[in-house]
Amino acid sequence: MIYSRLILPLVKPALTTVVLFEFLWRWNDFMGPLIYLRDEILFPIALGLRRFLSLYQAQWSLLMAASAVFTIPIVILFFFVQKTFIEGIAITGMKG
C-alpha cells in the first residue's frame, strides 16, 4: 500500500526513462544479435537493414524507406511515454 501510493509515483518518471532507453538499446542493437544468433529469421531489424543493403547493391531509396519504417515503433513509444519522460527531466532540474 505504501509502495503503490508513495514510492511508485515518485519513481515513475525515472522508471519510464529507464524503460525507454532500454527499449532503444535493444531495438538498435547490432553487434549482440550478430554474435549469438545464427538463424536469419531471428535477426532484428537493424541486422535486416544491413543485409538489405548488401543484398540489393545499395538501392538507397528502398533502404531509406525501410529505415523510416524502422523508426516508427520508436516514435510511437515516445508519444506514449512523452509526458512522463519530460516530467522526469523537469524534476531532475529542480533544486531541492
C-alpha positions as CSV (number, residue, x, y, z in Angstrom):
1,M,0.0,0.0,0.0
2,I,2.8,2.4,0.9
3,Y,4.7,1.4,-2.1
4,S,1.9,1.9,-4.6
5,R,0.8,5.3,-3.1
6,L,4.1,6.9,-2.1
7,I,7.1,5.4,-3.8
8,L,5.7,4.4,-7.2
9,P,4.5,7.9,-8.2
10,L,7.9,9.3,-7.3
11,V,9.9,6.7,-9.2
12,K,7.6,6.6,-12.2
13,P,9.5,9.2,-14.4
14,A,12.8,7.6,-13.7
15,L,11.4,4.1,-14.4
16,T,9.8,5.3,-17.6
17,T,13.1,6.8,-18.7
18,V,14.9,3.5,-18.0
19,V,12.3,1.5,-19.9
20,L,12.6,3.9,-22.9
21,F,16.4,3.8,-23.0
22,E,16.5,0.0,-22.6
23,F,14.0,-0.4,-25.5
24,L,16.1,1.9,-27.7
25,W,19.2,0.0,-26.7
26,R,17.7,-3.4,-27.6
27,W,15.9,-2.1,-30.7
28,N,19.1,-0.7,-32.2
29,D,21.5,-3.5,-31.0
30,F,23.6,-4.6,-33.9
31,M,26.6,-6.5,-32.6
32,G,24.9,-8.6,-29.9
33,P,22.5,-10.4,-32.2
34,L,25.2,-10.7,-34.8
35,I,27.3,-12.6,-32.4
36,Y,24.8,-15.0,-30.8
37,L,22.1,-15.5,-33.5
38,R,22.6,-18.0,-36.4
39,D,19.1,-18.2,-37.9
40,E,18.3,-15.2,-40.1
41,I,14.7,-15.4,-39.2
42,L,15.5,-14.3,-35.7
43,F,17.6,-11.3,-36.7
44,P,16.4,-7.9,-35.5
45,I,15.5,-5.1,-37.9
46,A,18.9,-3.5,-37.6
47,L,20.6,-6.5,-39.0
48,G,17.9,-6.8,-41.6
49,L,18.7,-3.3,-42.8
50,R,22.3,-4.2,-43.2
51,R,21.5,-7.4,-45.1
52,F,19.1,-5.5,-47.3
53,L,21.9,-3.1,-48.2
54,S,24.3,-5.8,-49.3
55,L,21.6,-7.9,-50.9
56,Y,20.3,-5.2,-53.3
57,Q,23.5,-3.4,-54.1
58,A,22.7,-0.2,-52.2
59,Q,19.3,0.9,-53.6
60,W,19.3,4.0,-51.4
61,S,15.6,4.9,-51.9
62,L,14.5,1.5,-50.7
63,L,16.9,1.5,-47.8
64,M,15.7,4.9,-46.6
65,A,12.1,3.8,-46.8
66,A,13.0,0.7,-44.7
67,S,14.8,2.9,-42.3
68,A,11.8,5.2,-41.9
69,V,9.6,2.1,-41.1
70,F,12.3,1.0,-38.6
71,T,11.9,4.3,-36.7
72,I,8.0,4.1,-36.4
73,P,7.9,2.0,-33.3
74,I,10.4,4.3,-31.5
75,V,8.3,7.4,-32.3
76,I,5.1,5.6,-31.2
77,L,6.7,4.5,-27.9
78,F,8.0,8.1,-27.3
79,F,4.5,9.5,-27.8
80,F,3.1,7.1,-25.2
81,V,5.8,8.0,-22.6
82,Q,6.4,11.6,-23.5
83,K,4.6,13.2,-20.6
84,T,6.3,11.1,-18.0
85,F,9.7,11.4,-19.7
86,I,9.5,15.2,-19.8
87,E,8.3,15.3,-16.3
88,G,11.3,13.3,-15.2
89,I,13.6,15.7,-16.9
90,A,11.8,18.7,-15.3
91,I,12.0,17.1,-11.8
92,T,15.8,16.5,-12.1
93,G,16.3,20.2,-13.0
94,M,14.7,21.4,-9.8
95,K,16.7,22.4,-6.7
96,G,15.7,20.6,-3.6
